[in-house]
Amino acid sequence: MGSQIQIAAWTTDEAAAVETYEHIFREFDRLEALLSVWRDGSDVVRLNQAAGKAPVPVSRDTLDVLDAAHQASVWTSGKFDITFGALADIWRFDHDMDHTVPDRAAIEKRLPLVDFEQVVTDRAAGTAFIRTAGVRVHLGGIGKGYAVDRAIAMLKQRGLDNFMIQFGGDLYVAGSNGGQPWKLGIADPRGDHQPFATVQIGDGTFSTSGDYERSFMKDGVRYHHLIDPDRGEPARGCRSVTIVTNRATIADVLSTGVFILGPDAGMALIEKLPDVEGVIVTATNQVLVSSGLKGRVSLLRQPTDAP
């Protein structure tokens, strides 16, 4: 899925932990073969190829991911939208970027194909369907979180209670860090990207989306991969969003969705949803902390202020 996996566990049975890691790596390979847009024959590739034609048999995992994505789209009023795939090949953030800003006319042509309501699932039949030809699903904003949740279940099933797993911007910690509480850093979205704040977490997941990971500068403007589906252009209200909750899939979708919603609507959504907290760095370099994280976030310094 295009990111490194890091796992650490505190245990007296190293051999059992290593065996569990190997099972997790194989599970991630299995999920990538189902959910990737780059793997020939994956559920997602077949789903996109059959858009506007007929429902496609898909795995239970794919159905779970598609249904979770739909719920995230509803929560975010469509700002989280897996059908942004219709724009992926003109922005090309998944490729070697050539720092070309797409023509507005090209974007407008694709916008009617960005509509999460075009994707429907039938759990009884085990199928998924894209109603309209040209609509393309891309699970880059949810697949990693789902994989982390699978890894968490596997670690806990094997009796590992103190561990950390990180997959790209998605991280989960359980128990303690060698007997000490977990303290996780939030990267500065500008400057050297060193932590500007830390958060204390017990058992929980931590996911950050930022405009600095896949981005380029042109004429003093930052262009990045977090595309507003209503405009077809990078969202401008935030620099980074960190979500703290109890499921990696939820953290993954909400870090993206809240980023695109912007700081005001985004923080309102965080405060509305149960067991969800967050830290937002706005486009004007303000740091917003949700009510449930008050006293758990330590500000080390003000984030760097730069375009």
C-alpha positions, 0 to 999 in steps of 0.5 A: 500500500505504498508505506512502510510497516513498523511493529514493536511489542514488549513480550517475554516470548520473542519467537511468538511475537516474530511469528505474529509479525510474519502473519501480519505481513502476509495479511497486509499482502493479502489486503493489498491484493484486494484493495490496491488500484495498482494490483491487476485483478484486485477487487478495486481494479475489477470494480472500476473496470465494471463501472456502469456495467454490472455488480462485481463479486468482492471479498468481505474485506472489500465490502467492509471498507466500502461500507466504512467509506460510505459512513465517513462520506456521510459524516463529512458531507461528502468531503471524504470521497473514495471516488476522487479516483476520477481526479487521480490521473490528472493530479498525479500525486500517486506518480512521480510528480511533474509539478504540473497544475491541471487545467481548470477545464480538465478538472471541471470535466471530471467533477461529475464523476466524483460522487460517493453515492455512485458506489453501492454494496450488496452484502447478501449477494457479496457484490459491489457496483459503481452505477456510472461508467468513468467513476473510479474508486481509490481506497488510499484514504482508508485502506491503511487504517483498515489494515492496521485494525486487522493487525491490532486484532491479530496481536491481541488474539495472540496475547500481546498487550503492549505494542505499537504498530505504524503504517504510514500516517496511521499508528496504534499503541496498546498497553505501555511503552516498556512500562511507561505511558505512550507519548506520541509526537505530532509533526510540524507541518512546516520546517523540519517536521519535528514534533511541535506537540505530544499526546499521551495515549493509552490503548488507541489510534493516532492518524495524521493527514497533512499537506506536506507529505505529497506536495509541491510548491509552484509560484508560492502556492502549495499543491498537495494530495488532499483534494476537495471533491467539490472543487477538484483542487487541494483543500486550503483550510488546514495544514495538518489534522491528527485524529485520536480514537479507538479504531484505525479505520475511523482515524484514517478516514476522519484525518482526511475528511476533517482536513478537507472540511476545514478547521471550523466544520472539522472541529465541530464534527470531531466534537460531535462524534463519540470517542473521537478527538483531534488536533488541527493546525489551520492554514493560518497556523493556529493550533486547535485542540478538541475538548477531550484532549485538553490536558493530554496535549503538550505544546512543545513550541508553536508550529513553523509558519510558512506557506 
